């Protein structure tokens, strides 16, 4: 059983800046979202044999630390760079307006969720799919019956697409909430679990 959590809201999220692999701190709302995720996990997980995996980017790591505190997790969390958000190269930290000013028409003709993979010096879809598949395979084989993954928006879409064999075009349109988590169980089943803020 895997529980997949996206990090809480960040300063860049609130300002509509694309983060990629650069970082910005959690907002007050983001801290509340992380705490609510931890409280929800504490309520729904009965087993104490848990492994916690996390992207090493600060926003995910900070979210994971709050979750660990809420669920009483005592073991060392496993920071895995393969769980990081998509690398967007020169577009990281910029708004849509700033990208368009610097690279006019570079995203023209691309679907709303497809353009992430077309930065001139960022990761492609195949890049992030390969590293995420590698990480998910290793996590699935971990001996703990309960695994928690704290990751990101695009990466979370990819994780769910691998788990449930969702085609790329559908996967890229999956929602990426910061007020819900996902339970990934046998046979590709995915359950959305909302938490109140």
N, C-alpha and C positions, 0 to 999 in steps of 0.2 A: 504494500500500500504506500503510495506517495502522496504527500500533500504539497501542492505548489503554491507559493506566495510571491506576489510582486512586492517590491519595496514600497514604502509609503511615499506620499507626495514630497517632492523636493522643491527647492527654490526655482530651479530651472523648469520643472513641470508647471509650476504656477505662473511663470513668465513666458510660457510657450517657447522655450528654447530646447532644441534637440540635444540630448546629452551624449548618446553613444557611450564611449568609454571615458569621457571626462566626467567630473563629479560635481555635485552641489549638495549642500546639506539638506536633511529632512526639515520640512516646515513644522510648525506646531500641529497642523492637521496630519502631516505625515507621521509624527510621533504618536498621535492618537490612533492612527490607522495601524501602525505596527503593534501597539499595545492591544488593540482590539483583535488583531490576527492571533496574537499569543493567547489571549483569553479564550477565543473561540477554539483554538487547538487544544487548550487545556481541558475544555469541556467535552470535546468529541473524541479525544484519544484516550483509550483505556490502558493501552500497553505502555510500560515504562522503558521498553527496549527500543530506543529511538536513535536514529542517526540524523544529524543536521548538516546539510550541505549548503554552501552559500557562494555566490559570486564574491570575489574579493573587493569589488568596487564599494566605496564607502557607504553609499546609500543602501545597498543591499546588506552589507555587513552590519551597519547600525540597526537596520530592521531586524536582522537575525539575532543580534544580541538582546534586543528587547523581547523578542519571541522566546529566546532561551531562558531569560529571567522569568517570564510569565509561566512557562511550562515546567520550571524547575530543572532545566537541562544542565547536567553537571559535566558531561563529557566535552572534549574539545570539538568545536565545529570544524568541518572540513571545507577550507576555502579552495575553490576550484575555478581557475581562470577560464575554463571551457564554458562556465555558466555566465560569463560576462555578457553585457549587452553588445549588440552589433557595433563593430568599429566603423564609424562614419567619416574617419579621416578629417579633412579640412572643414567638413560641415558640422563637426561637433561644437556644441555651445552656441550655435547660431539659431536665429529665428528663420521662419520661412522667407520673410522679407529680405533678410541679410543674405541668405543663400541665393535668392533671385537676383539681388543687386550684384553679387560677385560672380555668379555663374548664370547669366541670363539664359532662360529657356532650357537649362540643363535637365529639368524634370518634365518638360512638356511631353505629353503622350504617355506618361507612365501612370499606372493606377495609384490611387491614394496611398496604399500601403506597400507598393512595389518600389517606390523611388529610394527608400532607405538603402537599397543594395546597389545604387548607381553613383555613389560619390566617386569622384575621380581617383581617390586614394584610400577608399574604405573597403570593407569586406563585401563579398558577393553573397547571394543566397546560399550557394553551394559551400562557401567557406563556413558560414555559421551553422548550416545543417550538419556538416561533417563533424565539427567539434562538439556540437550539442548531442549528436547521436552517440559519439564516443563517451561523453560524460554520462548520459542517461543509461547506457548499457552497463557501465561500471556501477552506477548507483543502484540499478535494479538488482544487480548480483550481490550487493552488500548483505551481510548476514542479518542485520536488524530488520524485523518485520515492518517497522514503521520508518519511513524516510520523509524528511521535510526538506524541500528545496526552496531557497529564497533567491529569486532572480529578478528578471526585468520584463519589460513589455514585449519586445520583439522575440527575445529568447524564450519567454513563456509561451508565446504562440507556437514557436518551433517545437518546444517540448511536448505540448499537447498534440501537435500534428503528428509527431513521431509515435506517441503513445496510442493514438486512435486511428492512425493511418489516414489522416485528413489530407486531401490534395492541397498543393501549394496555394492555389488561388483562393480556396476557402480558408485555409489556415491563416493567411495574411489578413483576413477580415475578422478574425476572432477578437472579441473584446479583451481589453487588458485592464480590468478594474483594480483600484487600490482599496476597495472596500469589500472585497470578496476573495476567497481562495478556492482552489480546486482539489478535489479528491480524485486521484487517478488509480483505478482499481483494475481487476482482471478483465480480460477480453476487450481492452480499449475503452472501458467505461470511464466517463468523466462527469463528475458532479460539482456544480457550482455551489459554494457555501458562503452566503453573505454574512457579514458581521455589522452590527450597528455601531455607529460612531457617536 
